[in-house]
Amino acid sequence: MKKIIIAISLLFFAAITYAQESFEYISPPYEVYYSVFNSTFVTPDVAKAYQLTRGKDIAMVNVSVRKNLDSGENIEKRAVVSGTKSDLIHVIPLDFIEIEEKGAIYYLASFKFNHKEALNFNIEVQPDRNKAPINIKFRKALYQEGKK
């Protein structure tokens, strides 16, 4: 059963990168991929396996880092990931958890949001502790499923 959940989760996290609006930030030799999606996109089985909370008013930030080697190979890279989400009044820290799977490392942070809420995100990714972090800023409007 555990192998099935791992296989499903591998497909799930790979699908997040492609099925949702995702972005790439390149800071050689690193590539940082990030996206924000509604937590209901996560299947109940995967949410249970990784202790993720699902809900119409809960979204997630997904961050992954790849490193380009001199050999031309592109590998997953562990990093220190932190960040905040903010609206016009509040700045709230994001609590990222690390999910490691074969060939990939993901950093996920869950947060609550209001319907039609536009949020600002400030994410710091530090794949090399001896260098300054990569700072990624973006804005995303979020919508709760089933609401107009």
C-alpha positions as CSV (number, residue, x, y, z in Angstrom):
1,M,0.0,0.0,0.0
2,K,2.8,2.4,0.9
3,K,4.4,1.8,-2.6
4,I,1.1,2.7,-4.2
5,I,0.8,5.9,-2.2
6,I,4.4,6.9,-3.1
7,A,3.7,6.2,-6.8
8,I,0.5,8.2,-6.7
9,S,2.3,11.1,-4.8
10,L,5.1,11.1,-7.4
11,L,2.6,11.5,-10.1
12,F,0.7,14.1,-8.1
13,F,3.7,16.4,-7.4
14,A,4.9,16.0,-11.0
15,A,1.4,17.0,-12.1
16,I,1.4,20.1,-9.9
17,T,4.4,21.5,-11.9
18,Y,2.6,21.1,-15.2
19,A,-1.2,21.2,-14.4
20,Q,-1.1,24.3,-12.4
21,E,0.2,27.7,-13.3
22,S,3.9,27.2,-12.4
23,F,6.9,29.5,-12.8
24,E,10.6,29.1,-13.0
25,Y,13.3,31.3,-11.7
26,I,16.8,30.6,-13.0
27,S,19.9,31.6,-10.9
28,P,22.7,29.5,-12.4
29,P,23.4,26.8,-11.6
30,Y,20.0,26.5,-9.9
31,E,16.5,26.4,-11.3
32,V,13.7,27.2,-8.8
33,Y,10.2,26.1,-9.7
34,Y,7.2,27.4,-7.8
35,S,3.4,27.4,-7.9
36,V,0.4,28.2,-5.8
37,F,-2.7,25.9,-5.9
38,N,-5.9,25.1,-4.0
39,S,-5.4,22.3,-1.6
40,T,-8.4,20.4,-2.9
41,F,-6.2,19.6,-5.9
42,V,-4.4,17.2,-3.5
43,T,-6.2,13.8,-3.4
44,P,-7.3,12.7,0.1
45,D,-4.9,9.7,0.0
46,V,-1.9,11.9,-0.8
47,A,-3.0,14.5,1.8
48,K,-3.2,11.7,4.5
49,A,0.2,10.2,3.5
50,Y,1.9,13.6,4.0
51,Q,-0.3,14.9,6.7
52,L,-1.5,17.8,4.5
53,T,-4.8,19.6,5.3
54,R,-7.3,20.1,2.5
55,G,-10.1,22.6,2.3
56,K,-11.8,25.1,0.1
57,D,-10.2,28.0,1.9
58,I,-6.7,26.4,2.0
59,A,-4.0,26.8,-0.6
60,M,-0.4,25.6,-0.9
61,V,2.8,27.0,-2.2
62,N,5.0,24.4,-3.9
63,V,8.8,25.1,-4.4
64,S,11.4,22.8,-5.8
65,V,15.0,23.3,-6.7
66,R,17.1,21.7,-9.4
67,K,20.9,22.1,-10.0
68,N,22.6,21.9,-13.4
69,L,25.8,20.1,-13.1
70,D,28.9,20.6,-15.4
71,S,28.2,17.2,-16.9
72,G,24.8,18.5,-18.2
73,E,22.8,16.5,-15.7
74,N,20.0,18.2,-13.8
75,I,19.5,16.9,-10.3
76,E,17.2,17.7,-7.4
77,K,18.7,20.0,-4.7
78,R,17.9,20.3,-1.1
79,A,17.5,24.0,0.1
80,V,16.5,26.2,3.0
81,V,13.1,27.6,2.0
82,S,11.2,30.3,3.9
83,G,8.7,33.0,3.0
84,T,5.7,35.1,3.7
85,K,2.3,35.8,2.2
86,S,0.7,39.2,2.6
87,D,-2.3,41.2,1.8
88,L,-2.8,44.9,2.2
89,I,-2.6,44.7,6.0
90,H,-1.1,41.4,7.2
91,V,2.3,39.7,6.6
92,I,2.1,36.0,7.6
93,P,5.1,33.7,7.6
94,L,4.8,30.5,5.6
95,D,5.8,27.2,7.3
96,F,7.4,25.0,4.6
97,I,7.7,21.2,5.0
98,E,10.1,19.1,2.9
99,I,8.8,16.2,0.9
100,E,11.5,14.0,-0.6
101,E,10.8,11.5,-3.2
102,K,12.9,9.6,-5.8
103,G,14.3,12.2,-8.1
104,A,12.6,15.2,-6.5
105,I,12.5,17.3,-3.3
106,Y,9.4,19.6,-2.8
107,Y,8.8,22.3,-0.2
108,L,5.1,22.9,0.6
109,A,3.5,25.5,2.8
110,S,-0.3,25.6,3.5
111,F,-2.2,28.7,4.2
112,K,-5.8,30.0,4.5
113,F,-7.2,32.5,2.0
114,N,-10.4,34.4,1.3
115,H,-12.3,34.0,-2.0
116,K,-11.0,36.3,-4.7
117,E,-8.1,37.3,-2.6
118,A,-5.0,38.7,-4.2
119,L,-1.9,37.9,-2.2
120,N,1.8,38.8,-2.4
121,F,4.4,36.2,-1.8
122,N,8.0,36.7,-0.9
123,I,9.9,33.4,-1.0
124,E,13.6,32.9,-0.1
125,V,15.3,29.8,-1.4
126,Q,18.9,29.1,-0.3
127,P,20.3,26.0,-2.0
128,D,23.9,26.9,-0.9
129,R,24.3,28.0,2.7
130,N,27.5,29.8,1.7
131,K,25.7,32.1,-0.7
132,A,22.9,34.6,-0.4
133,P,19.4,33.2,-0.8
134,I,17.4,33.6,-4.1
135,N,14.5,36.0,-3.4
136,I,11.4,35.4,-5.4
137,K,8.4,37.8,-5.2
138,F,5.1,37.3,-7.0
139,R,1.4,38.1,-6.7
140,K,-1.4,35.5,-7.1
141,A,-5.2,35.9,-7.0
142,L,-6.9,32.9,-5.4
143,Y,-10.5,31.6,-5.8
144,Q,-12.4,29.1,-3.6
145,E,-13.9,26.3,-5.5
146,G,-17.7,26.5,-5.9
147,K,-17.9,30.3,-5.3
148,K,-18.5,33.0,-7.9
